[in-house]
Amino acid sequence: MPEKRGYAKGIAKREEILARALEVFAEKGYRKASLREIADSVGLSQAGLLHHFSSKEELFAEVLRKRDEVDSSAQGLGDGGTATLDGLVGIVRHNAQVPGLVQLYATISAEAADPEHPGHDYFVSRYEQIVGGLERYVRAEQEAGRIRTAADPRTLARLAVAVADGMQVQWMLDPSADMAEAIEAYWSLIRSAPTT
């Protein structure tokens, strides 16, 4: 029994760390947030914090996973149908309110291209899930005659993700760039294409 209690306590502390780290990154940004501040805010030393994660990079990747859980449940991303498009636009609109998390995402996703990075598998899985959901949405829209059938649904889904990720970088460089408006414009362009 004590072993189970210890395990549950460890999971609860890990979740507390992730929730607090999410707040710190959103508030201060990737570069200004410190592990010491996160550790202090949950009553741990830096070493104690890293006891729950194998590295700083793993903590960052897990923070992004936590962000995705919160965003996906709030916006309905991945539910299929119009919820997929509306959810993507909603998440992007929300991201404009948390620049620190956008910076963290852009940095860690690029670093995670390395197969040795602790967040690599997570990002591969994340992209597959998002592209897969958007592909199903596009295919359904094609079957309903609202998107040209000559366009490959997976390619259109990948382009939607490329627009979203590319706009995040542009927005970090120029905050006047409207990320959500760009995604909506992309969808408008593919929707307005004549049916074949």
C-alpha positions as CSV (number, residue, x, y, z in Angstrom):
1,M,0.0,0.0,0.0
2,P,2.7,2.6,0.9
3,E,4.4,1.9,-2.5
4,K,1.1,2.7,-4.4
5,R,0.7,5.9,-2.3
6,G,4.2,7.0,-3.1
7,Y,3.6,6.3,-6.8
8,A,0.4,8.3,-6.8
9,K,2.1,11.1,-4.9
10,G,4.9,11.2,-7.5
11,I,2.4,11.4,-10.3
12,A,0.6,14.2,-8.5
13,K,3.9,16.2,-8.0
14,R,4.8,15.7,-11.7
15,E,1.4,17.1,-12.7
16,E,1.9,20.0,-10.3
17,I,5.3,20.7,-11.9
18,L,3.9,20.6,-15.4
19,A,0.9,22.9,-14.5
20,R,3.2,25.4,-12.9
21,A,5.8,25.3,-15.7
22,L,3.0,25.9,-18.2
23,E,2.1,29.0,-16.3
24,V,5.7,30.2,-16.0
25,F,6.4,29.7,-19.7
26,A,3.2,31.4,-20.7
27,E,3.9,34.4,-18.5
28,K,7.7,34.8,-18.8
29,G,8.5,33.2,-22.1
30,Y,10.9,30.4,-22.9
31,R,14.2,32.3,-22.4
32,K,13.2,34.2,-19.2
33,A,11.7,31.2,-17.4
34,S,14.1,29.4,-15.1
35,L,14.0,25.9,-13.7
36,R,14.9,27.3,-10.3
37,E,11.8,29.5,-10.4
38,I,9.6,26.5,-11.4
39,A,11.2,24.3,-8.7
40,D,10.8,26.9,-6.0
41,S,7.2,27.4,-6.8
42,V,6.4,23.7,-6.3
43,G,8.6,23.4,-3.2
44,L,11.5,21.5,-4.8
45,S,15.2,22.1,-5.5
46,Q,16.3,22.0,-9.1
47,A,17.7,18.5,-8.5
48,G,14.3,17.5,-7.0
49,L,12.5,18.9,-10.0
50,L,14.8,17.0,-12.4
51,H,14.2,13.8,-10.4
52,H,10.7,13.8,-12.0
53,F,12.1,14.4,-15.5
54,S,15.2,12.9,-17.1
55,S,16.4,16.3,-18.4
56,K,15.4,20.0,-18.9
57,E,14.5,19.1,-22.5
58,E,12.1,16.3,-21.3
59,L,10.4,18.8,-19.0
60,F,10.0,21.2,-21.9
61,A,8.5,18.5,-24.1
62,E,6.2,17.4,-21.3
63,V,5.1,21.0,-20.8
64,L,4.1,21.2,-24.5
65,R,2.3,17.8,-24.2
66,K,0.3,19.3,-21.2
67,R,-0.5,22.4,-23.3
68,D,-1.8,20.2,-26.0
69,E,-4.0,18.3,-23.6
70,V,-5.5,21.5,-22.2
71,D,-5.9,23.1,-25.7
72,S,-7.4,20.1,-27.3
73,S,-10.0,19.5,-24.6
74,A,-10.9,23.2,-24.6
75,Q,-11.1,23.6,-28.4
76,G,-12.3,20.1,-29.5
77,L,-9.4,19.6,-31.9
78,G,-9.4,16.1,-33.3
79,D,-13.2,15.6,-33.0
80,G,-13.6,15.5,-36.7
81,G,-16.0,17.5,-38.8
82,T,-16.0,21.2,-38.4
83,A,-14.7,20.9,-34.9
84,T,-11.3,20.1,-36.4
85,L,-11.0,23.4,-38.4
86,D,-12.7,25.5,-35.7
87,G,-10.5,23.8,-33.0
88,L,-7.3,24.6,-34.9
89,V,-8.3,28.2,-35.4
90,G,-9.4,28.5,-31.7
91,I,-6.0,27.1,-30.5
92,V,-4.1,29.5,-32.7
93,R,-6.2,32.4,-31.4
94,H,-5.4,31.3,-27.9
95,N,-1.7,30.9,-28.6
96,A,-1.6,34.7,-29.4
97,Q,-2.3,35.2,-25.7
98,V,0.6,33.0,-24.5
99,P,3.7,34.1,-26.5
100,G,6.1,32.2,-24.1
101,L,4.5,28.9,-25.0
102,V,4.6,29.7,-28.7
103,Q,8.4,30.4,-28.3
104,L,8.8,27.2,-26.4
105,Y,6.9,25.2,-29.0
106,A,8.9,26.6,-31.9
107,T,12.2,26.0,-30.2
108,I,11.5,22.5,-28.9
109,S,9.7,21.3,-32.1
110,A,12.8,22.2,-34.2
111,E,15.2,20.6,-31.7
112,A,13.0,17.5,-31.6
113,A,13.7,16.8,-35.2
114,D,16.8,15.0,-33.9
115,P,15.8,11.4,-33.2
116,E,17.9,11.4,-30.0
117,H,15.9,14.3,-28.5
118,P,13.6,13.3,-25.6
119,G,10.7,15.0,-27.3
120,H,11.2,13.4,-30.7
121,D,8.6,10.6,-30.4
122,Y,6.0,13.0,-28.9
123,F,6.3,15.5,-31.8
124,V,6.2,12.7,-34.4
125,S,3.0,11.4,-32.8
126,R,1.6,14.9,-32.3
127,Y,2.0,15.8,-36.0
128,E,0.6,12.5,-37.1
129,Q,-2.5,13.0,-34.9
130,I,-3.1,16.6,-36.1
131,V,-2.4,15.8,-39.8
132,G,-4.6,12.7,-39.5
133,G,-7.5,14.6,-38.0
134,L,-7.3,17.4,-40.6
135,E,-7.0,14.8,-43.4
136,R,-10.2,13.2,-42.3
137,Y,-11.8,16.6,-42.2
138,V,-10.6,17.5,-45.7
139,R,-11.7,14.1,-47.1
140,A,-15.2,14.6,-45.6
141,E,-15.4,18.1,-47.1
142,Q,-14.3,16.7,-50.5
143,E,-17.0,14.0,-50.3
144,A,-19.5,16.8,-49.5
145,G,-18.3,18.7,-52.6
146,R,-16.9,21.7,-50.7
147,I,-13.3,21.1,-51.5
148,R,-11.9,20.1,-55.0
149,T,-11.4,16.4,-55.1
150,A,-8.2,16.7,-57.3
151,A,-6.3,17.9,-54.2
152,D,-4.9,15.1,-52.0
153,P,-6.5,15.4,-48.5
154,R,-3.2,14.5,-46.7
155,T,-1.3,17.1,-48.7
156,L,-3.9,19.8,-47.8
157,A,-3.8,18.7,-44.2
158,R,0.0,19.0,-44.1
159,L,-0.2,22.4,-45.7
160,A,-2.6,23.6,-43.0
161,V,-0.1,22.6,-40.4
162,A,2.7,24.3,-42.3
163,V,0.6,27.5,-42.5
164,A,0.0,27.3,-38.7
165,D,3.6,26.6,-37.8
166,G,5.0,29.1,-40.3
167,M,2.6,31.8,-39.0
168,Q,3.8,31.2,-35.5
169,V,7.4,32.0,-36.5
170,Q,6.2,35.1,-38.5
171,W,4.1,36.2,-35.5
172,M,7.1,35.9,-33.1
173,L,9.0,38.2,-35.4
174,D,6.1,40.5,-36.1
175,P,3.3,40.4,-33.6
176,S,1.0,42.2,-36.0
177,A,0.8,39.1,-38.1
178,D,-2.6,37.4,-37.5
179,M,-2.0,33.7,-37.2
180,A,-5.6,32.7,-37.1
181,E,-6.6,34.9,-40.0
182,A,-3.9,33.3,-42.1
183,I,-5.3,29.8,-41.4
184,E,-8.8,30.9,-42.1
185,A,-7.6,32.4,-45.4
186,Y,-5.9,29.1,-46.3
187,W,-9.1,27.2,-45.7
188,S,-11.1,29.8,-47.6
189,L,-8.8,29.4,-50.6
190,I,-9.1,25.6,-50.7
191,R,-12.9,25.7,-50.1
192,S,-13.5,28.2,-52.9
193,A,-11.8,26.0,-55.4
194,P,-14.2,24.7,-58.0
195,T,-15.3,21.1,-57.7
196,T,-14.1,18.6,-60.3
